Amino acid sequence: MSRKIIGAAFLSLDGVMQAPGGPNEDTTGGFAHGGWLTSVFDEDLGSKIDELFDQPFDLLLGRRTYEIFAAHWPFMPDDDPIAATFARIDKYVLTRSDAALEWKGSHRLADLDALAALKAEDGPNLVIQGSSTLYPQLLRRGLLDRLDLMIAPVVLGGGKRLFGDGTPPGELRLVEHRLSRNGISMATYEPAGELRTGSFQVPEPSDRELRRREKLADGTW
């Protein structure tokens, strides 16, 4: 049975996923709000994370998230359950870099074709952690099967976003939703095809509306 690719991301209300876990996790671009998830973390979110990791899976990471994980999880205590799980499973890194992948069980994927071939093989699902640069690529290629979004009630104002530059338009279908006691929205989505558009506008716009559209077209609005 072929694998599925599951994106699991912590987000702010304004769509930022950068450095949820600590101030030194990722300061790229001068990001100054690292650790924003810690103040709202609760047991319900912890249970959601346990659910994600209780099923057989391998990790799919971008290079920078891989480096964050490889510098942290192998050095956690042996009785840490997440560290033990990450040590046991395979870690796949989508990267053009030829830098050594020193974390035991790590494998390089040179491009999306290599990832597509891996996805077509029998094996556990591939779960993405962090790795904001992966999402636009995966959506364009139709490789993403599910999104588990854990959206915290905080606004960050800037930072790396889940749906960054190059994200194609499209629709998603909500398949599950829960709300944690601290107000974290835990929603599961699946891609649902191309974006459909319509209109709530009246069929015969007013003269004032037509003039407004003329200004919009010539850049004076």
PyMOL CGO cylinders between C-alpha atoms (Angstrom):
from pymol import cmd
from pymol.cgo import CYLINDER

trace = [
    CYLINDER, 0.00, 0.00, 0.00, 1.48, 3.35, -1.03, 0.3, 1, 1, 1, 1, 1, 1,
    CYLINDER, 1.48, 3.35, -1.03, 2.32, 5.96, 1.55, 0.3, 1, 1, 1, 1, 1, 1,
    CYLINDER, 2.32, 5.96, 1.55, 0.42, 9.15, 2.29, 0.3, 1, 1, 1, 1, 1, 1,
    CYLINDER, 0.42, 9.15, 2.29, 2.08, 12.50, 2.95, 0.3, 1, 1, 1, 1, 1, 1,
    CYLINDER, 2.08, 12.50, 2.95, 0.62, 14.23, 6.00, 0.3, 1, 1, 1, 1, 1, 1,
    CYLINDER, 0.62, 14.23, 6.00, 1.50, 17.80, 6.92, 0.3, 1, 1, 1, 1, 1, 1,
    CYLINDER, 1.50, 17.80, 6.92, 1.26, 18.49, 10.65, 0.3, 1, 1, 1, 1, 1, 1,
    CYLINDER, 1.26, 18.49, 10.65, 1.85, 22.15, 11.48, 0.3, 1, 1, 1, 1, 1, 1,
    CYLINDER, 1.85, 22.15, 11.48, 1.53, 24.52, 14.41, 0.3, 1, 1, 1, 1, 1, 1,
    CYLINDER, 1.53, 24.52, 14.41, 0.17, 27.87, 13.18, 0.3, 1, 1, 1, 1, 1, 1,
    CYLINDER, 0.17, 27.87, 13.18, -0.68, 31.29, 14.52, 0.3, 1, 1, 1, 1, 1, 1,
    CYLINDER, -0.68, 31.29, 14.52, -4.02, 32.84, 13.53, 0.3, 1, 1, 1, 1, 1, 1,
    CYLINDER, -4.02, 32.84, 13.53, -2.22, 34.81, 10.81, 0.3, 1, 1, 1, 1, 1, 1,
    CYLINDER, -2.22, 34.81, 10.81, -0.71, 31.66, 9.35, 0.3, 1, 1, 1, 1, 1, 1,
    CYLINDER, -0.71, 31.66, 9.35, 2.84, 31.84, 10.74, 0.3, 1, 1, 1, 1, 1, 1,
    CYLINDER, 2.84, 31.84, 10.74, 4.56, 28.54, 11.58, 0.3, 1, 1, 1, 1, 1, 1,
    CYLINDER, 4.56, 28.54, 11.58, 8.07, 29.78, 12.34, 0.3, 1, 1, 1, 1, 1, 1,
    CYLINDER, 8.07, 29.78, 12.34, 9.78, 28.75, 15.59, 0.3, 1, 1, 1, 1, 1, 1,
    CYLINDER, 9.78, 28.75, 15.59, 6.84, 27.67, 17.75, 0.3, 1, 1, 1, 1, 1, 1,
    CYLINDER, 6.84, 27.67, 17.75, 9.06, 25.88, 20.25, 0.3, 1, 1, 1, 1, 1, 1,
    CYLINDER, 9.06, 25.88, 20.25, 11.70, 28.33, 21.47, 0.3, 1, 1, 1, 1, 1, 1,
    CYLINDER, 11.70, 28.33, 21.47, 13.45, 31.69, 20.97, 0.3, 1, 1, 1, 1, 1, 1,
    CYLINDER, 13.45, 31.69, 20.97, 16.55, 30.21, 19.30, 0.3, 1, 1, 1, 1, 1, 1,
    CYLINDER, 16.55, 30.21, 19.30, 14.74, 27.73, 17.06, 0.3, 1, 1, 1, 1, 1, 1,
    CYLINDER, 14.74, 27.73, 17.06, 14.68, 29.95, 13.95, 0.3, 1, 1, 1, 1, 1, 1,
    CYLINDER, 14.68, 29.95, 13.95, 15.42, 33.68, 13.98, 0.3, 1, 1, 1, 1, 1, 1,
    CYLINDER, 15.42, 33.68, 13.98, 15.60, 33.92, 10.19, 0.3, 1, 1, 1, 1, 1, 1,
    CYLINDER, 15.60, 33.92, 10.19, 14.41, 37.30, 8.93, 0.3, 1, 1, 1, 1, 1, 1,
    CYLINDER, 14.41, 37.30, 8.93, 14.77, 38.81, 12.40, 0.3, 1, 1, 1, 1, 1, 1,
    CYLINDER, 14.77, 38.81, 12.40, 11.89, 36.75, 13.78, 0.3, 1, 1, 1, 1, 1, 1,
    CYLINDER, 11.89, 36.75, 13.78, 11.62, 37.71, 17.45, 0.3, 1, 1, 1, 1, 1, 1,
    CYLINDER, 11.62, 37.71, 17.45, 8.69, 35.64, 18.70, 0.3, 1, 1, 1, 1, 1, 1,
    CYLINDER, 8.69, 35.64, 18.70, 10.17, 32.15, 18.93, 0.3, 1, 1, 1, 1, 1, 1,
    CYLINDER, 10.17, 32.15, 18.93, 8.42, 30.00, 21.50, 0.3, 1, 1, 1, 1, 1, 1,
    CYLINDER, 8.42, 30.00, 21.50, 4.96, 31.46, 20.83, 0.3, 1, 1, 1, 1, 1, 1,
    CYLINDER, 4.96, 31.46, 20.83, 3.22, 28.09, 21.24, 0.3, 1, 1, 1, 1, 1, 1,
    CYLINDER, 3.22, 28.09, 21.24, 4.40, 27.41, 24.78, 0.3, 1, 1, 1, 1, 1, 1,
    CYLINDER, 4.40, 27.41, 24.78, 2.01, 29.82, 26.53, 0.3, 1, 1, 1, 1, 1, 1,
    CYLINDER, 2.01, 29.82, 26.53, -1.11, 28.16, 25.07, 0.3, 1, 1, 1, 1, 1, 1,
    CYLINDER, -1.11, 28.16, 25.07, 0.03, 24.52, 24.97, 0.3, 1, 1, 1, 1, 1, 1,
    CYLINDER, 0.03, 24.52, 24.97, -2.44, 22.26, 26.80, 0.3, 1, 1, 1, 1, 1, 1,
    CYLINDER, -2.44, 22.26, 26.80, -3.28, 18.60, 27.37, 0.3, 1, 1, 1, 1, 1, 1,
    CYLINDER, -3.28, 18.60, 27.37, -5.65, 18.52, 24.40, 0.3, 1, 1, 1, 1, 1, 1,
    CYLINDER, -5.65, 18.52, 24.40, -2.90, 19.58, 22.01, 0.3, 1, 1, 1, 1, 1, 1,
    CYLINDER, -2.90, 19.58, 22.01, -0.58, 17.05, 23.63, 0.3, 1, 1, 1, 1, 1, 1,
    CYLINDER, -0.58, 17.05, 23.63, -3.16, 14.33, 22.97, 0.3, 1, 1, 1, 1, 1, 1,
    CYLINDER, -3.16, 14.33, 22.97, -3.42, 15.41, 19.33, 0.3, 1, 1, 1, 1, 1, 1,
    CYLINDER, -3.42, 15.41, 19.33, 0.35, 15.15, 18.93, 0.3, 1, 1, 1, 1, 1, 1,
    CYLINDER, 0.35, 15.15, 18.93, 0.28, 11.70, 20.55, 0.3, 1, 1, 1, 1, 1, 1,
    CYLINDER, 0.28, 11.70, 20.55, -2.34, 10.62, 18.01, 0.3, 1, 1, 1, 1, 1, 1,
    CYLINDER, -2.34, 10.62, 18.01, -0.15, 11.74, 15.14, 0.3, 1, 1, 1, 1, 1, 1,
    CYLINDER, -0.15, 11.74, 15.14, 2.84, 9.82, 16.44, 0.3, 1, 1, 1, 1, 1, 1,
    CYLINDER, 2.84, 9.82, 16.44, 1.01, 6.71, 17.65, 0.3, 1, 1, 1, 1, 1, 1,
    CYLINDER, 1.01, 6.71, 17.65, 0.49, 5.44, 14.10, 0.3, 1, 1, 1, 1, 1, 1,
    CYLINDER, 0.49, 5.44, 14.10, 3.41, 4.02, 12.06, 0.3, 1, 1, 1, 1, 1, 1,
    CYLINDER, 3.41, 4.02, 12.06, 5.16, 6.88, 10.25, 0.3, 1, 1, 1, 1, 1, 1,
    CYLINDER, 5.16, 6.88, 10.25, 8.43, 8.22, 8.92, 0.3, 1, 1, 1, 1, 1, 1,
    CYLINDER, 8.43, 8.22, 8.92, 9.45, 11.87, 9.00, 0.3, 1, 1, 1, 1, 1, 1,
    CYLINDER, 9.45, 11.87, 9.00, 9.62, 14.12, 5.93, 0.3, 1, 1, 1, 1, 1, 1,
    CYLINDER, 9.62, 14.12, 5.93, 11.62, 17.30, 6.54, 0.3, 1, 1, 1, 1, 1, 1,
    CYLINDER, 11.62, 17.30, 6.54, 13.15, 20.24, 4.78, 0.3, 1, 1, 1, 1, 1, 1,
    CYLINDER, 13.15, 20.24, 4.78, 16.86, 20.81, 5.35, 0.3, 1, 1, 1, 1, 1, 1,
    CYLINDER, 16.86, 20.81, 5.35, 16.55, 23.54, 7.98, 0.3, 1, 1, 1, 1, 1, 1,
    CYLINDER, 16.55, 23.54, 7.98, 13.96, 21.71, 10.07, 0.3, 1, 1, 1, 1, 1, 1,
    CYLINDER, 13.96, 21.71, 10.07, 16.12, 18.59, 9.77, 0.3, 1, 1, 1, 1, 1, 1,
    CYLINDER, 16.12, 18.59, 9.77, 19.08, 20.51, 11.22, 0.3, 1, 1, 1, 1, 1, 1,
    CYLINDER, 19.08, 20.51, 11.22, 16.91, 21.79, 14.10, 0.3, 1, 1, 1, 1, 1, 1,
    CYLINDER, 16.91, 21.79, 14.10, 15.68, 18.28, 14.87, 0.3, 1, 1, 1, 1, 1, 1,
    CYLINDER, 15.68, 18.28, 14.87, 19.09, 16.62, 14.44, 0.3, 1, 1, 1, 1, 1, 1,
    CYLINDER, 19.09, 16.62, 14.44, 20.63, 19.06, 16.91, 0.3, 1, 1, 1, 1, 1, 1,
    CYLINDER, 20.63, 19.06, 16.91, 17.91, 18.42, 19.50, 0.3, 1, 1, 1, 1, 1, 1,
    CYLINDER, 17.91, 18.42, 19.50, 16.20, 15.04, 19.54, 0.3, 1, 1, 1, 1, 1, 1,
    CYLINDER, 16.20, 15.04, 19.54, 19.26, 12.72, 19.56, 0.3, 1, 1, 1, 1, 1, 1,
    CYLINDER, 19.26, 12.72, 19.56, 20.44, 14.51, 22.70, 0.3, 1, 1, 1, 1, 1, 1,
    CYLINDER, 20.44, 14.51, 22.70, 17.25, 14.16, 24.70, 0.3, 1, 1, 1, 1, 1, 1,
    CYLINDER, 17.25, 14.16, 24.70, 17.02, 11.63, 27.58, 0.3, 1, 1, 1, 1, 1, 1,
    CYLINDER, 17.02, 11.63, 27.58, 16.54, 8.01, 26.57, 0.3, 1, 1, 1, 1, 1, 1,
    CYLINDER, 16.54, 8.01, 26.57, 13.14, 7.88, 28.28, 0.3, 1, 1, 1, 1, 1, 1,
    CYLINDER, 13.14, 7.88, 28.28, 11.71, 10.74, 26.19, 0.3, 1, 1, 1, 1, 1, 1,
    CYLINDER, 11.71, 10.74, 26.19, 8.99, 9.00, 24.10, 0.3, 1, 1, 1, 1, 1, 1,
    CYLINDER, 8.99, 9.00, 24.10, 9.20, 11.34, 21.09, 0.3, 1, 1, 1, 1, 1, 1,
    CYLINDER, 9.20, 11.34, 21.09, 12.98, 11.17, 21.00, 0.3, 1, 1, 1, 1, 1, 1,
    CYLINDER, 12.98, 11.17, 21.00, 12.80, 7.37, 21.14, 0.3, 1, 1, 1, 1, 1, 1,
    CYLINDER, 12.80, 7.37, 21.14, 10.30, 7.29, 18.28, 0.3, 1, 1, 1, 1, 1, 1,
    CYLINDER, 10.30, 7.29, 18.28, 12.33, 9.68, 16.13, 0.3, 1, 1, 1, 1, 1, 1,
    CYLINDER, 12.33, 9.68, 16.13, 15.47, 7.63, 16.75, 0.3, 1, 1, 1, 1, 1, 1,
    CYLINDER, 15.47, 7.63, 16.75, 13.77, 4.47, 15.52, 0.3, 1, 1, 1, 1, 1, 1,
    CYLINDER, 13.77, 4.47, 15.52, 12.05, 5.72, 12.36, 0.3, 1, 1, 1, 1, 1, 1,
    CYLINDER, 12.05, 5.72, 12.36, 13.47, 6.86, 9.03, 0.3, 1, 1, 1, 1, 1, 1,
    CYLINDER, 13.47, 6.86, 9.03, 14.01, 10.55, 8.40, 0.3, 1, 1, 1, 1, 1, 1,
    CYLINDER, 14.01, 10.55, 8.40, 13.71, 11.73, 4.78, 0.3, 1, 1, 1, 1, 1, 1,
    CYLINDER, 13.71, 11.73, 4.78, 15.15, 15.13, 3.89, 0.3, 1, 1, 1, 1, 1, 1,
    CYLINDER, 15.15, 15.13, 3.89, 14.14, 16.94, 0.70, 0.3, 1, 1, 1, 1, 1, 1,
    CYLINDER, 14.14, 16.94, 0.70, 17.24, 18.96, -0.10, 0.3, 1, 1, 1, 1, 1, 1,
    CYLINDER, 17.24, 18.96, -0.10, 19.60, 19.87, -2.93, 0.3, 1, 1, 1, 1, 1, 1,
    CYLINDER, 19.60, 19.87, -2.93, 22.48, 20.17, -0.45, 0.3, 1, 1, 1, 1, 1, 1,
    CYLINDER, 22.48, 20.17, -0.45, 25.08, 17.41, -0.30, 0.3, 1, 1, 1, 1, 1, 1,
    CYLINDER, 25.08, 17.41, -0.30, 25.90, 18.15, 3.35, 0.3, 1, 1, 1, 1, 1, 1,
    CYLINDER, 25.90, 18.15, 3.35, 26.21, 15.03, 5.49, 0.3, 1, 1, 1, 1, 1, 1,
    CYLINDER, 26.21, 15.03, 5.49, 23.05, 13.80, 7.21, 0.3, 1, 1, 1, 1, 1, 1,
    CYLINDER, 23.05, 13.80, 7.21, 24.54, 12.62, 10.49, 0.3, 1, 1, 1, 1, 1, 1,
    CYLINDER, 24.54, 12.62, 10.49, 21.37, 11.64, 12.37, 0.3, 1, 1, 1, 1, 1, 1,
    CYLINDER, 21.37, 11.64, 12.37, 21.04, 7.85, 12.24, 0.3, 1, 1, 1, 1, 1, 1,
    CYLINDER, 21.04, 7.85, 12.24, 18.31, 6.72, 9.86, 0.3, 1, 1, 1, 1, 1, 1,
    CYLINDER, 18.31, 6.72, 9.86, 18.45, 9.83, 7.67, 0.3, 1, 1, 1, 1, 1, 1,
    CYLINDER, 18.45, 9.83, 7.67, 18.03, 9.71, 3.89, 0.3, 1, 1, 1, 1, 1, 1,
    CYLINDER, 18.03, 9.71, 3.89, 18.40, 12.41, 1.25, 0.3, 1, 1, 1, 1, 1, 1,
    CYLINDER, 18.40, 12.41, 1.25, 15.71, 13.07, -1.37, 0.3, 1, 1, 1, 1, 1, 1,
    CYLINDER, 15.71, 13.07, -1.37, 17.22, 15.12, -4.19, 0.3, 1, 1, 1, 1, 1, 1,
    CYLINDER, 17.22, 15.12, -4.19, 13.96, 16.35, -5.71, 0.3, 1, 1, 1, 1, 1, 1,
    CYLINDER, 13.96, 16.35, -5.71, 10.19, 15.92, -5.92, 0.3, 1, 1, 1, 1, 1, 1,
    CYLINDER, 10.19, 15.92, -5.92, 10.55, 13.04, -8.36, 0.3, 1, 1, 1, 1, 1, 1,
    CYLINDER, 10.55, 13.04, -8.36, 12.49, 11.12, -5.71, 0.3, 1, 1, 1, 1, 1, 1,
    CYLINDER, 12.49, 11.12, -5.71, 9.81, 11.97, -3.16, 0.3, 1, 1, 1, 1, 1, 1,
    CYLINDER, 9.81, 11.97, -3.16, 7.03, 10.85, -5.51, 0.3, 1, 1, 1, 1, 1, 1,
    CYLINDER, 7.03, 10.85, -5.51, 8.82, 7.54, -6.03, 0.3, 1, 1, 1, 1, 1, 1,
    CYLINDER, 8.82, 7.54, -6.03, 9.15, 7.06, -2.27, 0.3, 1, 1, 1, 1, 1, 1,
    CYLINDER, 9.15, 7.06, -2.27, 5.48, 7.93, -1.77, 0.3, 1, 1, 1, 1, 1, 1,
    CYLINDER, 5.48, 7.93, -1.77, 4.48, 5.26, -4.29, 0.3, 1, 1, 1, 1, 1, 1,
    CYLINDER, 4.48, 5.26, -4.29, 6.32, 2.55, -2.34, 0.3, 1, 1, 1, 1, 1, 1,
    CYLINDER, 6.32, 2.55, -2.34, 4.84, 0.40, 0.39, 0.3, 1, 1, 1, 1, 1, 1,
    CYLINDER, 4.84, 0.40, 0.39, 5.62, 1.77, 3.81, 0.3, 1, 1, 1, 1, 1, 1,
    CYLINDER, 5.62, 1.77, 3.81, 4.39, 3.97, 6.64, 0.3, 1, 1, 1, 1, 1, 1,
    CYLINDER, 4.39, 3.97, 6.64, 2.99, 7.42, 5.99, 0.3, 1, 1, 1, 1, 1, 1,
    CYLINDER, 2.99, 7.42, 5.99, 5.34, 10.39, 5.76, 0.3, 1, 1, 1, 1, 1, 1,
    CYLINDER, 5.34, 10.39, 5.76, 4.64, 13.08, 8.38, 0.3, 1, 1, 1, 1, 1, 1,
    CYLINDER, 4.64, 13.08, 8.38, 5.97, 16.60, 7.86, 0.3, 1, 1, 1, 1, 1, 1,
    CYLINDER, 5.97, 16.60, 7.86, 7.10, 18.66, 10.83, 0.3, 1, 1, 1, 1, 1, 1,
    CYLINDER, 7.10, 18.66, 10.83, 8.00, 22.31, 10.34, 0.3, 1, 1, 1, 1, 1, 1,
    CYLINDER, 8.00, 22.31, 10.34, 9.50, 22.64, 6.85, 0.3, 1, 1, 1, 1, 1, 1,
    CYLINDER, 9.50, 22.64, 6.85, 7.45, 25.56, 5.51, 0.3, 1, 1, 1, 1, 1, 1,
    CYLINDER, 7.45, 25.56, 5.51, 9.17, 25.46, 2.12, 0.3, 1, 1, 1, 1, 1, 1,
    CYLINDER, 9.17, 25.46, 2.12, 7.77, 22.01, 1.36, 0.3, 1, 1, 1, 1, 1, 1,
    CYLINDER, 7.77, 22.01, 1.36, 4.09, 22.91, 1.23, 0.3, 1, 1, 1, 1, 1, 1,
    CYLINDER, 4.09, 22.91, 1.23, 3.90, 25.03, -1.94, 0.3, 1, 1, 1, 1, 1, 1,
    CYLINDER, 3.90, 25.03, -1.94, 5.93, 22.39, -3.82, 0.3, 1, 1, 1, 1, 1, 1,
    CYLINDER, 5.93, 22.39, -3.82, 3.84, 19.47, -2.60, 0.3, 1, 1, 1, 1, 1, 1,
    CYLINDER, 3.84, 19.47, -2.60, 0.55, 21.19, -3.36, 0.3, 1, 1, 1, 1, 1, 1,
    CYLINDER, 0.55, 21.19, -3.36, 1.68, 22.08, -6.89, 0.3, 1, 1, 1, 1, 1, 1,
    CYLINDER, 1.68, 22.08, -6.89, 2.59, 18.45, -7.56, 0.3, 1, 1, 1, 1, 1, 1,
    CYLINDER, 2.59, 18.45, -7.56, -0.52, 17.03, -5.88, 0.3, 1, 1, 1, 1, 1, 1,
    CYLINDER, -0.52, 17.03, -5.88, 1.58, 15.04, -3.42, 0.3, 1, 1, 1, 1, 1, 1,
    CYLINDER, 1.58, 15.04, -3.42, 0.02, 16.25, -0.17, 0.3, 1, 1, 1, 1, 1, 1,
    CYLINDER, 0.02, 16.25, -0.17, -2.75, 13.97, 1.13, 0.3, 1, 1, 1, 1, 1, 1,
    CYLINDER, -2.75, 13.97, 1.13, -3.71, 15.55, 4.44, 0.3, 1, 1, 1, 1, 1, 1,
    CYLINDER, -3.71, 15.55, 4.44, -3.14, 18.62, 6.60, 0.3, 1, 1, 1, 1, 1, 1,
    CYLINDER, -3.14, 18.62, 6.60, -3.36, 18.50, 10.38, 0.3, 1, 1, 1, 1, 1, 1,
    CYLINDER, -3.36, 18.50, 10.38, -3.33, 22.14, 11.45, 0.3, 1, 1, 1, 1, 1, 1,
    CYLINDER, -3.33, 22.14, 11.45, -3.06, 23.18, 15.09, 0.3, 1, 1, 1, 1, 1, 1,
    CYLINDER, -3.06, 23.18, 15.09, -3.93, 26.88, 15.08, 0.3, 1, 1, 1, 1, 1, 1,
    CYLINDER, -3.93, 26.88, 15.08, -3.12, 28.83, 18.23, 0.3, 1, 1, 1, 1, 1, 1,
    CYLINDER, -3.12, 28.83, 18.23, -5.03, 31.97, 19.26, 0.3, 1, 1, 1, 1, 1, 1,
    CYLINDER, -5.03, 31.97, 19.26, -2.03, 34.27, 18.78, 0.3, 1, 1, 1, 1, 1, 1,
    CYLINDER, -2.03, 34.27, 18.78, -1.13, 36.80, 16.08, 0.3, 1, 1, 1, 1, 1, 1,
    CYLINDER, -1.13, 36.80, 16.08, 2.55, 37.19, 15.16, 0.3, 1, 1, 1, 1, 1, 1,
    CYLINDER, 2.55, 37.19, 15.16, 2.47, 39.79, 12.39, 0.3, 1, 1, 1, 1, 1, 1,
    CYLINDER, 2.47, 39.79, 12.39, 5.16, 38.18, 10.25, 0.3, 1, 1, 1, 1, 1, 1,
    CYLINDER, 5.16, 38.18, 10.25, 7.34, 35.14, 9.75, 0.3, 1, 1, 1, 1, 1, 1,
    CYLINDER, 7.34, 35.14, 9.75, 7.44, 31.99, 7.67, 0.3, 1, 1, 1, 1, 1, 1,
    CYLINDER, 7.44, 31.99, 7.67, 3.98, 30.92, 6.61, 0.3, 1, 1, 1, 1, 1, 1,
    CYLINDER, 3.98, 30.92, 6.61, 2.52, 27.55, 5.77, 0.3, 1, 1, 1, 1, 1, 1,
    CYLINDER, 2.52, 27.55, 5.77, 1.15, 28.80, 2.45, 0.3, 1, 1, 1, 1, 1, 1,
    CYLINDER, 1.15, 28.80, 2.45, 4.11, 30.85, 1.27, 0.3, 1, 1, 1, 1, 1, 1,
    CYLINDER, 4.11, 30.85, 1.27, 5.15, 32.13, -2.14, 0.3, 1, 1, 1, 1, 1, 1,
    CYLINDER, 5.15, 32.13, -2.14, 4.30, 29.76, -4.96, 0.3, 1, 1, 1, 1, 1, 1,
    CYLINDER, 4.30, 29.76, -4.96, 1.31, 28.13, -3.26, 0.3, 1, 1, 1, 1, 1, 1,
    CYLINDER, 1.31, 28.13, -3.26, -1.24, 27.21, -5.92, 0.3, 1, 1, 1, 1, 1, 1,
    CYLINDER, -1.24, 27.21, -5.92, -4.93, 28.06, -5.47, 0.3, 1, 1, 1, 1, 1, 1,
    CYLINDER, -4.93, 28.06, -5.47, -7.17, 25.17, -4.51, 0.3, 1, 1, 1, 1, 1, 1,
    CYLINDER, -7.17, 25.17, -4.51, -9.89, 23.94, -2.19, 0.3, 1, 1, 1, 1, 1, 1,
    CYLINDER, -9.89, 23.94, -2.19, -9.65, 21.85, 0.97, 0.3, 1, 1, 1, 1, 1, 1,
    CYLINDER, -9.65, 21.85, 0.97, -12.24, 19.66, 2.65, 0.3, 1, 1, 1, 1, 1, 1,
    CYLINDER, -12.24, 19.66, 2.65, -12.59, 19.71, 6.43, 0.3, 1, 1, 1, 1, 1, 1,
    CYLINDER, -12.59, 19.71, 6.43, -12.70, 16.13, 7.75, 0.3, 1, 1, 1, 1, 1, 1,
    CYLINDER, -12.70, 16.13, 7.75, -12.31, 16.70, 11.50, 0.3, 1, 1, 1, 1, 1, 1,
    CYLINDER, -12.31, 16.70, 11.50, -12.24, 19.60, 13.94, 0.3, 1, 1, 1, 1, 1, 1,
    CYLINDER, -12.24, 19.60, 13.94, -11.71, 19.91, 17.65, 0.3, 1, 1, 1, 1, 1, 1,
    CYLINDER, -11.71, 19.91, 17.65, -11.08, 22.84, 19.97, 0.3, 1, 1, 1, 1, 1, 1,
    CYLINDER, -11.08, 22.84, 19.97, -8.64, 22.59, 22.87, 0.3, 1, 1, 1, 1, 1, 1,
    CYLINDER, -8.64, 22.59, 22.87, -9.33, 24.03, 26.29, 0.3, 1, 1, 1, 1, 1, 1,
    CYLINDER, -9.33, 24.03, 26.29, -6.91, 26.90, 25.58, 0.3, 1, 1, 1, 1, 1, 1,
    CYLINDER, -6.91, 26.90, 25.58, -8.58, 27.74, 22.28, 0.3, 1, 1, 1, 1, 1, 1,
    CYLINDER, -8.58, 27.74, 22.28, -6.29, 25.88, 19.86, 0.3, 1, 1, 1, 1, 1, 1,
    CYLINDER, -6.29, 25.88, 19.86, -8.21, 24.89, 16.76, 0.3, 1, 1, 1, 1, 1, 1,
    CYLINDER, -8.21, 24.89, 16.76, -7.17, 21.38, 15.70, 0.3, 1, 1, 1, 1, 1, 1,
    CYLINDER, -7.17, 21.38, 15.70, -8.43, 20.85, 12.16, 0.3, 1, 1, 1, 1, 1, 1,
    CYLINDER, -8.43, 20.85, 12.16, -7.78, 18.12, 9.61, 0.3, 1, 1, 1, 1, 1, 1,
    CYLINDER, -7.78, 18.12, 9.61, -8.14, 18.91, 5.91, 0.3, 1, 1, 1, 1, 1, 1,
    CYLINDER, -8.14, 18.91, 5.91, -7.74, 17.02, 2.67, 0.3, 1, 1, 1, 1, 1, 1,
    CYLINDER, -7.74, 17.02, 2.67, -7.15, 18.59, -0.77, 0.3, 1, 1, 1, 1, 1, 1,
    CYLINDER, -7.15, 18.59, -0.77, -10.45, 18.84, -2.67, 0.3, 1, 1, 1, 1, 1, 1,
    CYLINDER, -10.45, 18.84, -2.67, -9.51, 19.97, -6.16, 0.3, 1, 1, 1, 1, 1, 1,
    CYLINDER, -9.51, 19.97, -6.16, -9.22, 23.22, -8.03, 0.3, 1, 1, 1, 1, 1, 1,
    CYLINDER, -9.22, 23.22, -8.03, -10.46, 26.55, -6.69, 0.3, 1, 1, 1, 1, 1, 1,
    CYLINDER, -10.46, 26.55, -6.69, -13.96, 27.44, -7.87, 0.3, 1, 1, 1, 1, 1, 1,
    CYLINDER, -13.96, 27.44, -7.87, -15.05, 31.06, -8.05, 0.3, 1, 1, 1, 1, 1, 1,
    CYLINDER, -15.05, 31.06, -8.05, -18.39, 32.80, -8.43, 0.3, 1, 1, 1, 1, 1, 1,
    CYLINDER, -18.39, 32.80, -8.43, -19.95, 36.18, -7.72, 0.3, 1, 1, 1, 1, 1, 1,
    CYLINDER, -19.95, 36.18, -7.72, -22.32, 37.85, -5.27, 0.3, 1, 1, 1, 1, 1, 1,
    CYLINDER, -22.32, 37.85, -5.27, -22.37, 40.99, -7.40, 0.3, 1, 1, 1, 1, 1, 1,
    CYLINDER, -22.37, 40.99, -7.40, -25.52, 42.21, -9.09, 0.3, 1, 1, 1, 1, 1, 1,
    CYLINDER, -25.52, 42.21, -9.09, -25.81, 41.47, -12.83, 0.3, 1, 1, 1, 1, 1, 1,
    CYLINDER, -25.81, 41.47, -12.83, -26.26, 45.15, -13.72, 0.3, 1, 1, 1, 1, 1, 1,
    CYLINDER, -26.26, 45.15, -13.72, -23.81, 47.28, -11.69, 0.3, 1, 1, 1, 1, 1, 1,
    CYLINDER, -23.81, 47.28, -11.69, -24.54, 50.93, -10.96, 0.3, 1, 1, 1, 1, 1, 1,
    CYLINDER, -24.54, 50.93, -10.96, -22.83, 53.74, -12.83, 0.3, 1, 1, 1, 1, 1, 1,
    CYLINDER, -22.83, 53.74, -12.83, -20.85, 54.50, -9.67, 0.3, 1, 1, 1, 1, 1, 1,
    CYLINDER, -20.85, 54.50, -9.67, -19.64, 50.89, -9.55, 0.3, 1, 1, 1, 1, 1, 1,
    CYLINDER, -19.64, 50.89, -9.55, -18.64, 51.05, -13.23, 0.3, 1, 1, 1, 1, 1, 1,
    CYLINDER, -18.64, 51.05, -13.23, -16.60, 54.20, -12.55, 0.3, 1, 1, 1, 1, 1, 1,
    CYLINDER, -16.60, 54.20, -12.55, -14.97, 52.47, -9.59, 0.3, 1, 1, 1, 1, 1, 1,
    CYLINDER, -14.97, 52.47, -9.59, -13.98, 49.54, -11.82, 0.3, 1, 1, 1, 1, 1, 1,
    CYLINDER, -13.98, 49.54, -11.82, -12.48, 51.95, -14.36, 0.3, 1, 1, 1, 1, 1, 1,
    CYLINDER, -12.48, 51.95, -14.36, -10.30, 53.42, -11.60, 0.3, 1, 1, 1, 1, 1, 1,
    CYLINDER, -10.30, 53.42, -11.60, -9.35, 49.91, -10.52, 0.3, 1, 1, 1, 1, 1, 1,
    CYLINDER, -9.35, 49.91, -10.52, -8.33, 49.04, -14.07, 0.3, 1, 1, 1, 1, 1, 1,
    CYLINDER, -8.33, 49.04, -14.07, -6.21, 52.15, -14.65, 0.3, 1, 1, 1, 1, 1, 1,
    CYLINDER, -6.21, 52.15, -14.65, -4.57, 52.05, -11.21, 0.3, 1, 1, 1, 1, 1, 1,
    CYLINDER, -4.57, 52.05, -11.21, -6.15, 55.20, -9.76, 0.3, 1, 1, 1, 1, 1, 1,
    CYLINDER, -6.15, 55.20, -9.76, -8.51, 53.52, -7.28, 0.3, 1, 1, 1, 1, 1, 1,
]
cmd.load_cgo(trace, "trace")
